[in-house]
Amino acid sequence: MAGGSLISLWHPAELVVIIGLGLGVFLGSTPVYIWLKTMTYLGRYFGGGRVNKKIYVEVLGLLDELSRLARSQGLLALENHVVAPESSSIFAKYPLILKHKELKKFIVDNFGYLLLNPPQALSFENYLHDQIEDITQSMMEVPKATGKIANLMPGFGIIAAVMGVILTMNLLGGDMDVAKIGNSIGVALVGTLTGIFVAFSIIAPFTHAVEVMIRQDKAIFVVVASFLTAFAHGVSPSMALEVGRQRIPAEFEVPREG
């Protein structure tokens, strides 16, 4: 923009130092399961999130089938479906739920809880709420970790810059080449720029995107919990389904069936 060459901003050595420090701190400060979760969110970040209207349609369909079966044949009729959902003829109709391990577990565990120990509705509602909070806190470990790395990246850029300045000091004295010294200082400053750029243009947006994904995931669990709470109160499957449907976010709203 100012007549300079963009190639002057390309210094792989600075990038290796900064990315290496960031990756090293991330791997050294987080357990393996957070690495794996981060890779999962990276896949969703570049490939599109798994939360969409289709999964809400499947959630409502599954809850409707399970509740109608329980109402017509008794809760014991659900046993085979919640014990082994992968081999269930009902769950087989809803592949998105089978792929969503946390959601599948939440549904089968709580239908199983109703099956084994029919609870008081209020205590069951609190129990579901506590589960959702625990699941959300577990999910939030990824953006917490990446957010900390984003905050550290400018500092890593400064480290790379200081290393560059130290190397520049070796050029002072004797037959000093001013152009060479200027270029070396420029390279050092690129380190600072790179750290800031990576922090605020790459890692911070990814962190925010993960937080949005988590809020979207949480909304699905809230829909299921609202349905289960209503069902535990003894309302009809169709009314419980309506209670759950009303908790679906506006951007994923599923219309009532005619």
C-alpha positions in Angstrom: 0.0 0.0 0.0 2.9 2.3 0.7 5.0 1.1 -2.2 6.8 -1.6 -0.2 7.1 -5.2 -1.1 4.9 -7.7 0.8 7.8 -10.3 0.5 9.6 -8.3 3.2 7.0 -9.5 5.7 7.7 -13.1 4.9 10.3 -14.5 7.3 9.8 -18.2 8.0 12.3 -18.2 10.9 10.2 -15.7 12.8 7.1 -17.7 12.1 8.7 -21.0 13.3 9.8 -19.4 16.6 6.3 -17.8 17.3 4.2 -20.8 16.2 6.6 -23.2 17.9 6.3 -21.3 21.2 2.6 -21.1 21.0 2.1 -24.8 20.1 4.6 -25.9 22.7 2.9 -23.9 25.5 -0.5 -25.2 24.3 0.6 -28.9 24.3 2.5 -28.5 27.6 -0.3 -26.8 29.5 -3.3 -28.9 28.4 -4.2 -32.6 28.7 -4.5 -34.8 25.7 -8.3 -34.9 25.6 -8.3 -31.1 25.1 -5.9 -31.5 22.1 -8.4 -34.0 20.6 -11.4 -31.7 21.3 -9.5 -28.8 19.7 -8.9 -30.9 16.6 -12.6 -31.7 16.5 -13.6 -28.1 16.7 -11.0 -27.2 14.0 -12.8 -29.7 11.8 -16.1 -28.1 12.5 -14.6 -24.6 12.1 -13.4 -25.4 8.5 -16.1 -27.9 7.6 -19.1 -26.2 9.1 -20.8 -26.7 12.5 -22.9 -29.8 13.1 -25.8 -27.7 14.6 -28.5 -27.0 12.1 -32.2 -27.4 11.6 -31.8 -31.0 10.6 -30.5 -32.1 14.0 -33.4 -30.3 15.7 -35.8 -32.2 13.5 -34.2 -35.4 14.4 -34.2 -34.6 18.2 -37.9 -33.8 18.1 -38.6 -37.0 16.1 -36.6 -39.2 18.4 -38.1 -37.7 21.6 -41.6 -38.1 20.1 -41.1 -41.8 19.2 -39.5 -42.7 22.6 -42.1 -40.9 24.6 -45.1 -42.4 22.7 -43.6 -45.8 23.1 -43.2 -45.3 26.8 -46.7 -43.9 27.1 -48.4 -46.7 25.1 -46.3 -49.7 26.4 -44.8 -48.4 29.6 -41.3 -47.2 30.4 -39.9 -50.7 30.3 -40.4 -50.8 26.6 -37.6 -48.3 26.2 -35.0 -50.5 27.9 -33.5 -52.1 24.8 -33.4 -48.7 23.0 -31.6 -46.8 25.7 -29.3 -49.6 26.7 -28.0 -50.2 23.1 -28.9 -47.2 21.0 -26.6 -48.3 18.2 -28.7 -51.4 17.6 -32.1 -49.6 18.2 -34.6 -49.6 15.4 -35.7 -46.1 16.6 -32.3 -44.5 17.0 -31.3 -45.9 13.5 -33.7 -43.4 12.0 -31.7 -40.5 13.4 -28.1 -40.7 12.3 -27.1 -37.2 13.3 -28.0 -38.0 16.9 -26.0 -41.3 16.8 -23.0 -39.3 15.5 -23.3 -36.7 18.3 -21.9 -38.7 21.2 -22.6 -36.2 24.0 -26.2 -35.7 22.9 -26.8 -39.4 22.4 -25.4 -40.1 25.9 -27.5 -37.3 27.4 -30.7 -38.7 25.9 -30.2 -42.4 26.7 -28.8 -41.7 30.2 -31.8 -39.6 31.2 -34.4 -41.8 29.7 -32.6 -44.6 31.5 -32.8 -42.7 34.7 -36.6 -42.3 34.2 -36.7 -46.0 33.5 -34.9 -47.1 36.7 -35.9 -44.4 39.1 -39.0 -42.3 38.2 -38.0 -39.0 39.9 -39.8 -36.1 41.3 -40.2 -33.6 38.5 -38.5 -30.7 40.2 -35.5 -32.7 41.4 -35.2 -34.2 37.9 -35.2 -30.7 36.3 -32.4 -29.6 38.6 -30.5 -32.8 37.8 -30.8 -32.1 34.1 -29.7 -28.5 34.6 -26.6 -29.7 36.5 -25.7 -32.1 33.8 -25.9 -29.4 31.1 -23.7 -27.1 33.1 -21.1 -29.9 33.5 -21.2 -30.7 29.8 -20.9 -27.0 28.9 -18.0 -26.5 31.3 -16.2 -29.4 29.7 -16.7 -28.0 26.3 -15.5 -24.6 27.4 -12.1 -25.9 28.2 -11.1 -25.6 24.5 -11.8 -21.9 24.1 -10.3 -21.2 27.5 -7.1 -22.9 26.4 -7.0 -21.3 22.9 -7.9 -17.9 24.4 -4.9 -18.0 26.7 -2.7 -18.8 23.8 -4.1 -15.9 21.9 -3.2 -13.6 24.8 0.3 -15.0 24.9 1.1 -14.8 21.1 2.0 -11.0 21.1 4.5 -11.8 23.9 5.9 -14.6 21.8 6.2 -12.1 18.9 8.2 -9.8 21.2 10.5 -12.7 22.2 11.2 -13.4 18.5 11.8 -9.6 18.0 14.2 -9.5 20.9 16.1 -12.4 19.5 16.3 -10.6 16.2 17.7 -7.4 17.8 20.3 -9.4 19.7 21.4 -11.0 16.4 21.5 -7.5 14.9 23.9 -6.3 17.6 26.5 -8.7 16.1 26.5 -6.5 13.0 27.6 -3.4 14.9 31.2 -2.2 14.8 33.8 -2.5 12.0 32.5 -2.0 8.5 28.9 -1.6 9.3 26.5 -2.2 6.4 23.6 0.2 7.3 21.3 -1.5 4.8 22.0 -4.9 6.3 21.4 -3.6 9.8 18.2 -2.0 8.8 17.0 -5.2 7.2 17.8 -7.1 10.3 15.9 -4.7 12.5 13.0 -4.9 10.1 13.0 -8.7 10.4 12.9 -8.4 14.2 9.9 -6.1 14.0 8.1 -8.6 11.7 8.3 -11.0 14.7 6.2 -8.6 16.8 3.8 -8.0 13.9 3.4 -11.8 13.3 2.7 -12.5 17.0 -0.1 -9.8 17.0 -1.5 -10.9 13.7 -1.7 -14.6 14.7 -3.3 -13.7 18.0 -6.0 -11.4 16.8 -6.6 -12.5 13.2 -6.4 -16.3 13.6 -6.5 -17.7 17.1 -9.0 -15.1 18.6 -11.6 -15.5 15.8 -11.3 -19.3 16.1 -11.8 -19.1 19.9 -14.9 -17.0 19.4 -16.2 -19.4 16.8 -15.8 -22.3 19.2 -17.7 -20.4 21.9 -20.6 -19.9 19.4 -20.5 -23.6 18.6 -20.7 -24.4 22.3 -23.7 -22.1 22.8 -25.4 -23.8 19.8 -24.6 -27.2 21.3 -25.9 -26.2 24.7 -29.2 -25.1 23.1 -29.9 -28.6 21.9 -29.4 -30.1 25.4 -31.8 -27.4 26.8 -34.4 -28.5 24.3 -34.0 -32.2 25.4 -34.1 -31.2 29.1 -37.2 -29.1 28.7 -38.9 -32.1 27.0 -37.8 -34.6 29.6 -38.9 -32.3 32.4 -42.4 -31.9 30.9 -42.6 -35.6 30.3 -41.6 -36.3 33.9 -44.5 -34.0 35.0 -46.8 -36.5 33.2 -47.9 -34.3 30.3 -48.7 -36.0 27.0 -45.9 -36.6 24.5 -47.3 -34.0 22.1 -47.4 -31.4 24.8 -43.9 -32.3 26.0 -42.7 -32.0 22.4 -44.2 -28.6 22.1 -42.5 -27.5 25.3 -39.1 -28.6 23.9 -39.8 -27.1 20.4 -40.4 -23.7 22.0 -36.8 -23.7 23.3 -35.3 -24.1 19.9 -33.3 -20.9 18.9 -35.1 -18.7 16.3 -32.4 -19.4 13.6 -33.1 -23.1 13.8 -36.9 -23.0 14.4 -38.8 -26.1 13.5 -42.4 -25.5 12.5 -45.2 -27.4 14.1 -46.5 -30.4 12.2 -49.8 -29.9 10.7 
